[in-house]
Amino acid sequence: MSAMNDSLDETHTSGSLGEKATIFRGARGGGSAVGSAFIPLRSPLQPPNAAVFKGNRKVREVDETQMGPVPDPFPELLPSAVSLVSECLLPWTKNSATQVIKVYSEDNTSRAVEVPSDITARDICQLFILKNHCVDDHSWTLFEQIPHLSIERTIEDHESVMEVQSGWGMDSHCCLYFRKNYAKYEFFKKPLDFFPEHMVSISSETNGIMNHSQLIQTFLSSSSCPEIHGFLHAKEHGRKSWKKFYFVLRRSGLYFSNKGTSKEPRHLQFIAEFSDSDVYTLLSAKKVYGAPTDYGFCVKASKSSSARDLKLLCADDEQTRTCWVTAMRLFKYGMQLYQNFIQPYQKQKSSPMRSISENSLVAIDFSGHKTRVIENPSEALSVAVEEGLSWRRKSCHRLSSHGSPSASQSSMSSIAIHMAQPWFHSKLSREEAQKLITQQGLVDGVFLVRDSQSNPRTFVLSLCHTQKIKHFQIVPKRI
């Protein structure tokens, strides 16, 4: 392997940065997305052939089956011409071109919608938060999943969805997923948890001292030179074997050392830069790629759809993988990620209207013969708690009516309380629980409760703590 220039940060050659490493291949491919014909699905709040308009733009939901016209049940509350999309929530531009996209939820159900061609990932998330009546806690994320490569990544909020789809192959069966990712911007809140001190080198101007604000400023500043370093497993091109190398990540790109832990320019081999590449996590690193652990990730050229072009890497633990992936995102987008992080909070400060879904909710008392609007916040909270308890009692009664005749009402009620909760997953294995929590983002406090597979009479609490998933057995106490 030939020597590198003295300054790796300024190394450039025609068509790429630095020298291509022999363990990877740099060829790239391309493709274009293919559309399909759909029949409009009419909204029950709109007349036939109507769409949701915003100025000269429209967002129309479509489906493969045609439904008949449904009369407007509340014409005095919502005129047919009113827009359901807020300017502050979905800031459309003036381009009138539209396309149809399909987005999947966690349960693998899909919804096709017609959207502007310049729509961003944040716009899509806000649109589906409205359509699915979700609570907007800023953790909803759009994911790009490429099944034939068994990889996925977070689509950043500012990214154009159509540009992402333009890199898909014609028969690649790539898809978009809408689900929560609590760890999407968590590194801005707790950067030291995401960047262990032994993996980060910062410039001498900081005197080697890292605190939360200083570390983030180092990554966001174009003048500073943070560096991520450590050992990773790499899959050699054309071979099934994986080999461990010492890697260095700088603003100029990703390198590995061909001589131990040496960082001398002549020992560092260039692998990839990120202006035209993205970092993905491997969904089945061991099974699909024969990786030594399940903590695999890769660097893929934006216009490539071939497995031969992937730079496959693998970490020894989840914290190490998270550090590398997060640093690559920061190096590629920099200050734009921080703007994505603070944008929802800036809107909350500038306007009391936090979102359409929240401001369209009105507390109403249905306990008497006539309904009334509750204006007192304390009274509204009390009514909400009482409504929740009433809902639980109804759920217990409904579930107990389908139970065994010999079972007591009290035991069935105790079972129904947890069975009606979204955090309870009945028949879920340990591996499936770990995968589900990992998909939601490894942030302290993310948890679920499931039935124990080893002891049918007990439960298991699976939770995330310090980016590790732990399992605790819960033994019900019989009274």
C-alpha positions, 0 to 999 in steps of 0.5 A, spaced: 500 500 500 502 506 498 504 512 502 499 517 504 500 525 504 503 528 510 496 532 511 490 527 511 485 532 512 487 536 506 488 529 501 484 530 495 485 526 488 481 526 482 474 523 483 475 521 491 479 523 497 485 519 498 487 512 497 482 507 496 483 501 501 484 494 499 479 491 503 474 495 500 471 496 493 469 503 491 464 502 485 458 505 485 451 504 482 444 507 481 437 507 480 431 510 480 424 509 483 418 507 479 411 509 481 404 506 481 397 507 479 393 509 485 385 510 486 384 516 491 381 514 498 376 520 500 376 523 507 370 522 511 370 530 512 371 532 505 366 531 499 368 526 493 374 528 489 377 533 495 384 533 497 387 537 503 389 544 500 395 548 502 395 554 498 396 551 491 399 545 494 395 539 496 396 533 500 392 527 498 391 520 501 391 514 496 389 507 497 389 501 492 381 500 493 376 506 492 371 508 497 364 511 496 363 518 498 361 519 505 357 525 507 360 530 512 358 528 519 359 535 522 359 540 516 358 546 521 365 544 525 369 543 519 368 546 512 370 542 506 375 547 504 379 548 510 386 546 510 388 540 515 395 542 514 398 548 518 404 552 515 408 552 521 407 544 521 408 543 514 412 548 511 411 547 503 414 550 498 411 553 492 413 547 487 406 544 485 409 537 483 407 531 487 408 524 488 405 518 491 410 514 497 408 508 501 410 509 508 410 503 513 408 503 521 411 498 526 406 493 525 408 493 517 401 496 515 402 501 510 399 507 508 400 511 501 400 518 500 400 523 495 405 529 497 409 534 494 416 532 491 420 537 495 417 534 502 422 532 507 423 527 512 420 531 518 414 533 514 412 526 513 413 525 520 408 531 522 403 528 517 403 521 519 403 524 527 396 527 524 393 522 521 395 516 526 393 521 532 400 520 535 403 524 541 408 529 538 414 528 543 419 529 537 422 522 537 418 520 531 423 518 525 423 516 518 427 510 517 430 508 510 430 500 510 433 496 504 431 489 505 436 486 500 442 488 503 439 488 510 441 495 512 437 501 515 438 508 517 435 514 520 433 519 515 435 526 517 429 531 518 431 536 513 433 530 508 429 530 501 425 524 501 425 524 494 432 524 493 433 518 498 428 514 493 432 516 487 438 512 490 433 506 490 434 500 485 428 499 480 427 492 484 430 493 490 424 493 494 426 499 499 421 502 504 420 507 509 418 506 516 415 511 521 417 509 528 420 512 534 427 513 535 428 516 542 436 516 541 435 520 535 438 527 538 440 524 545 447 525 544 446 533 544 443 532 551 448 527 554 454 527 549 459 524 554 454 518 554 455 517 546 462 519 546 467 515 551 473 519 553 478 513 550 475 514 543 475 521 542 481 526 541 480 533 541 485 539 539 490 542 544 486 548 545 481 545 549 487 542 554 484 535 553 478 537 558 471 535 555 465 537 558 458 536 555 458 543 551 465 543 549 464 536 546 458 538 542 461 545 540 468 541 538 464 537 533 459 542 530 465 547 529 468 547 522 475 549 525 476 544 530 479 537 529 475 532 533 477 525 532 474 518 533 479 512 534 479 505 536 478 498 533 473 495 529 472 489 525 472 490 517 470 485 512 475 484 506 472 485 499 471 478 496 472 474 502 468 471 508 473 473 513 473 479 518 479 482 520 480 487 526 484 494 524 485 500 528 480 506 525 481 513 525 475 518 523 476 525 521 472 530 518 476 528 511 473 521 512 474 514 515 481 511 515 484 505 518 492 503 520 496 498 516 501 498 522 498 497 529 495 503 532 500 508 528 496 514 526 502 516 521 500 519 514 504 513 511 500 508 515 493 510 514 489 508 508 483 512 506 476 508 506 470 513 505 468 520 506 461 522 507 459 528 502 456 522 498 455 517 503 451 515 508 452 510 515 447 504 516 446 499 521 446 492 519 439 488 521 442 481 521 450 482 522 451 475 524 446 471 519 447 475 513 454 478 513 457 473 518 460 478 522 463 476 529 458 480 533 451 483 532 453 490 532 455 491 525 454 498 521 456 500 514 458 506 509 454 506 503 454 510 497 448 514 496 447 512 489 449 505 490 445 499 491 450 493 491 452 489 497 459 489 493 460 497 494 458 496 502 464 498 507 462 493 512 464 494 519 463 491 526 464 493 533 464 489 539 459 492 543 453 497 542 456 503 545 462 503 541 457 502 534 453 508 537 459 512 538 462 511 530 455 512 527 453 518 531 460 521 529 459 520 522 452 523 522 455 529 526 461 529 521 456 529 515 451 534 517 454 538 523 450 544 525 444 542 521 443 536 526 443 541 531 438 545 528 434 539 527 434 538 534 432 545 536 427 547 531 421 544 535 423 547 541 423 554 538 416 553 535 414 552 542 417 558 544 415 562 539 408 560 539 403 557 544 400 553 538 405 546 539 401 542 534 395 541 530 393 535 534 394 538 541 390 544 540 385 541 536 383 537 543 378 540 548 376 537 555 369 535 555 365 533 561 360 527 558 358 525 565 351 529 566 345 530 561 348 535 557 356 536 555 360 542 557 367 544 555 372 544 561 376 550 561 379 549 568 386 545 567 386 542 574 379 540 573 381 537 566 386 533 568 382 530 574 377 528 569 382 525 564 385 521 570 378 518 572 376 517 564 383 513 564 380 509 570 374 508 567 377 505 561 381 500 565 375 498 568 371 497 562 377 493 559 378 489 565 370 487 564 371 486 556 377 481 557 374 477 563 368 476 559 372 472 554 376 468 560 375 461 563 368 461 567 372 458 573 377 464 573 375 469 579 373 476 577 379 479 581 384 475 578 382 477 571 381 484 572 389 484 575 391 480 568 387 485 564 390 492 567 397 490 564 394 486 558 391 493 556 397 497 556 402 499 550 408 497 554 406 490 555 408 484 550 405 477 551 409 472 547 415 476 546 422 472 546 428 475 549 431 476 543 425 480 540 425 484 546 432 486 545 431 488 538 424 492 539 428 496 544 434 497 540 429 500 534 426 505 539 433 507 541 438 505 546 436 511 551 435 510 559 428 508 561 426 505 554 422 499 557 417 493 556 414 488 560 413 481 557 411 474 559 417 469 561 418 464 557 422 460 562 416 461 568 409 461 565 407 464 571 412 470 571 413 476 567 420 480 565 421 487 565 426 489 559 429 495 560 435 500 557 440 502 562 447 505 560 446 503 552 445 496 555 439 492 555 437 488 562 432 483 563 429 482 570 424 477 572 417 479 576 414 474 580 406 476 581 404 476 588 398 473 590 393 476 595 
